[in-house]
């Protein structure tokens, strides 16, 4: 069965890019969560932390919301060089 994880066990390929972009902009996790809230998205700093730590899957809607709040493209949030788990037949 195919596992929706990276080969390192992360649940997303966005966390490292989100962390880097946030640091480049000098924004804390709490500040980013607040920016998301002001834009109408119901999140808290735990949402940001769990994405950055690879503990949380990220939906396409969340990617668009994050890209809008950070004023970056969706592709800037995705690191497609991270290897995902291979398909495993049962």
Backbone bond lengths (Angstrom), bond angles and torsions (degrees), N, CA, C in turn:
res aa  C-N    CA-C-N  psi(-1)  N-CA   C-N-CA  omega(-1)  CA-C   N-CA-C  phi
1 X - - - 1.450 - - 1.528 108.82 -
2 X 1.321 116.36 141.02 1.459 121.97 -179.58 1.519 109.72 -73.39
3 X 1.316 116.43 132.74 1.458 122.44 177.64 1.511 108.63 -100.49
4 X 1.313 117.08 128.25 1.460 121.13 179.86 1.527 109.83 -86.02
5 X 1.308 114.76 66.19 1.456 122.02 179.24 1.515 108.61 -145.60
6 X 1.316 115.16 165.25 1.458 118.84 173.08 1.527 107.81 -80.25
7 X 1.300 115.82 169.87 1.466 119.16 178.52 1.523 111.80 -65.23
8 X 1.324 117.56 -20.59 1.470 120.43 177.79 1.534 111.95 -89.57
9 X 1.336 116.72 -1.14 1.459 120.26 177.09 1.516 114.91 97.01
10 X 1.326 117.77 0.44 1.462 120.93 179.45 1.525 110.27 -72.57
11 X 1.312 115.35 149.30 1.462 121.06 179.57 1.522 113.07 -89.83
12 X 1.317 118.34 3.49 1.461 119.98 178.36 1.528 110.27 -157.22
13 X 1.330 114.73 166.39 1.472 121.19 175.96 1.526 109.69 -115.05
14 X 1.325 115.62 25.98 1.452 122.92 -176.77 1.521 113.20 -112.33
15 X 1.316 117.64 -27.92 1.458 122.26 -170.87 1.511 115.23 -54.08
16 X 1.315 117.11 -48.80 1.473 120.11 -177.42 1.525 110.76 -65.77
17 X 1.324 117.36 -40.66 1.471 120.52 178.73 1.525 110.57 -66.66
18 X 1.338 116.91 -40.14 1.458 120.30 178.69 1.528 110.02 -61.62
19 X 1.315 116.72 -44.90 1.463 120.94 178.28 1.524 110.66 -59.35
20 X 1.326 116.39 -47.94 1.467 120.65 -178.25 1.530 111.11 -62.27
21 X 1.324 117.15 -45.73 1.468 120.32 -179.83 1.520 111.06 -64.23
22 X 1.311 116.14 -40.52 1.461 120.67 179.60 1.528 110.02 -63.18
23 X 1.327 117.08 -43.80 1.464 121.10 178.58 1.527 111.21 -65.33
24 X 1.343 117.06 -41.46 1.468 120.78 178.16 1.524 111.18 -57.44
25 X 1.318 116.04 -35.47 1.462 121.52 -177.72 1.529 112.56 -90.16
26 X 1.346 116.83 -3.27 1.458 120.73 178.95 1.520 113.41 67.46
27 X 1.317 115.80 37.28 1.468 121.55 -176.99 1.523 109.59 -111.71
28 X 1.317 117.58 133.25 1.470 121.19 175.33 1.531 109.12 -80.64
29 X 1.324 115.86 167.28 1.464 120.24 175.93 1.526 110.48 -60.30
30 X 1.316 116.85 -42.29 1.471 120.43 178.56 1.525 111.45 -63.26
31 X 1.330 116.23 -41.49 1.460 119.64 179.25 1.529 111.14 -64.16
32 X 1.334 116.21 -42.36 1.462 119.35 178.67 1.522 110.49 -63.81
33 X 1.319 116.67 -42.40 1.469 119.68 177.80 1.526 110.03 -60.45
34 X 1.317 117.01 -41.57 1.469 121.05 179.06 1.529 110.66 -64.65
35 X 1.319 116.94 -40.87 1.464 120.76 176.87 1.530 110.66 -61.07
36 X 1.330 115.98 -40.16 1.465 120.93 177.61 1.532 110.10 -64.06
37 X 1.329 116.11 -43.39 1.464 120.29 179.29 1.522 111.15 -61.26
38 X 1.329 116.68 -44.67 1.461 120.91 179.51 1.527 111.97 -62.78
39 X 1.340 116.01 -27.28 1.461 121.09 177.71 1.531 111.74 -84.89
40 X 1.348 116.18 -1.12 1.464 119.94 175.66 1.512 115.89 99.85
41 X 1.328 117.42 10.63 1.464 121.26 -179.77 1.520 109.51 -103.63
42 X 1.319 116.33 126.53 1.459 122.49 -174.82 1.530 110.25 -84.29
43 X 1.333 116.09 86.28 1.471 121.78 179.35 1.528 108.72 -135.39
44 X 1.333 115.68 166.32 1.458 120.60 173.20 1.524 108.43 -132.47
45 X 1.331 116.52 -178.79 1.471 118.81 -176.29 1.529 111.99 -66.20
46 X 1.328 118.00 -21.92 1.464 120.38 176.79 1.529 110.46 -66.69
47 X 1.317 116.10 -34.33 1.468 122.28 175.95 1.523 109.38 -58.34
48 X 1.330 116.30 -48.46 1.465 121.63 -179.72 1.528 110.34 -65.45
49 X 1.326 117.37 -46.92 1.466 121.61 -178.90 1.523 111.13 -59.36
50 X 1.322 117.41 -43.72 1.468 120.52 -177.37 1.526 111.92 -67.64
51 X 1.330 116.81 -34.69 1.476 119.38 175.09 1.521 109.37 -66.86
52 X 1.323 116.22 -49.39 1.466 120.33 -176.95 1.520 112.32 -62.51
53 X 1.317 117.73 -32.56 1.465 121.24 179.27 1.527 112.54 -85.49
54 X 1.321 117.56 -1.27 1.459 120.86 179.42 1.512 113.52 75.32
55 X 1.323 117.08 15.86 1.463 121.46 -178.62 1.524 112.14 -84.64
56 X 1.323 116.86 -15.00 1.449 121.42 -171.22 1.521 110.92 -126.45
57 X 1.341 115.34 138.49 1.454 119.53 170.79 1.522 107.94 -71.29
58 X 1.324 117.51 154.28 1.461 122.36 -179.88 1.524 108.21 -121.40
59 X 1.324 116.42 126.72 1.452 120.19 178.98 1.520 111.13 -83.11
60 X 1.307 115.83 164.05 1.461 119.72 177.51 1.522 111.03 -63.60
61 X 1.317 117.99 -35.36 1.461 121.76 178.14 1.529 109.92 -63.63
62 X 1.329 116.55 -42.26 1.466 120.52 178.72 1.523 111.42 -65.36
63 X 1.333 117.17 -38.04 1.468 120.28 177.12 1.522 110.88 -61.02
64 X 1.322 116.35 -44.36 1.462 120.01 179.35 1.527 110.10 -64.44
65 X 1.321 117.11 -43.33 1.472 120.74 179.36 1.523 110.64 -60.91
66 X 1.325 117.08 -47.33 1.462 120.64 179.12 1.530 111.11 -61.59
67 X 1.328 116.52 -42.19 1.468 119.31 -179.12 1.519 111.15 -64.25
68 X 1.321 117.02 -38.74 1.471 119.76 178.91 1.523 111.67 -66.44
69 X 1.317 115.84 -45.44 1.466 120.06 -177.98 1.525 111.03 -65.92
70 X 1.322 117.22 -37.56 1.465 121.56 -179.38 1.533 112.83 -87.16
71 X 1.326 116.78 -5.50 1.473 122.27 -178.43 1.526 112.00 57.24
72 X 1.337 114.97 47.70 1.456 122.11 175.81 1.525 107.75 -131.32
73 X 1.321 116.81 168.26 1.460 119.48 176.55 1.531 109.47 -80.80
74 X 1.307 115.48 158.25 1.463 120.05 176.82 1.530 109.90 -58.44
75 X 1.319 116.68 -39.18 1.469 119.66 -179.19 1.527 112.38 -63.93
76 X 1.339 117.03 -25.09 1.470 120.01 176.01 1.524 111.51 -67.22
77 X 1.322 117.72 -21.20 1.466 122.11 -178.21 1.530 113.01 -92.74
78 X 1.316 116.32 -5.88 1.466 119.93 -175.46 1.526 109.98 -111.93
79 X 1.311 115.91 126.28 1.466 120.93 175.85 1.520 107.87 -104.84
80 X 1.328 115.98 90.15 1.469 119.38 -176.46 1.525 113.19 -77.63
81 X 1.331 117.04 4.14 1.467 119.50 174.41 1.527 111.54 -83.86
82 X 1.331 116.76 -12.68 1.464 120.75 178.42 1.518 108.96 -73.58
83 X 1.336 117.50 123.32 1.469 119.70 -178.25 1.528 111.33 -71.25
84 X 1.327 114.41 133.12 1.460 119.52 176.33 1.517 108.92 -95.38
85 X 1.316 115.55 161.36 1.459 120.92 -178.02 1.525 109.24 -61.36
86 X 1.319 115.97 141.87 1.463 121.39 178.36 1.523 109.88 -76.22
87 X 1.306 113.95 155.00 1.454 120.35 174.77 1.521 108.55 -64.55
88 X 1.302 115.60 131.42 1.471 120.28 177.20 1.513 108.10 -117.94
89 X 1.326 117.48 123.74 1.454 119.61 178.89 1.524 109.64 -79.17
90 X 1.317 114.36 149.85 1.471 119.10 -177.99 1.504 111.52 -79.39
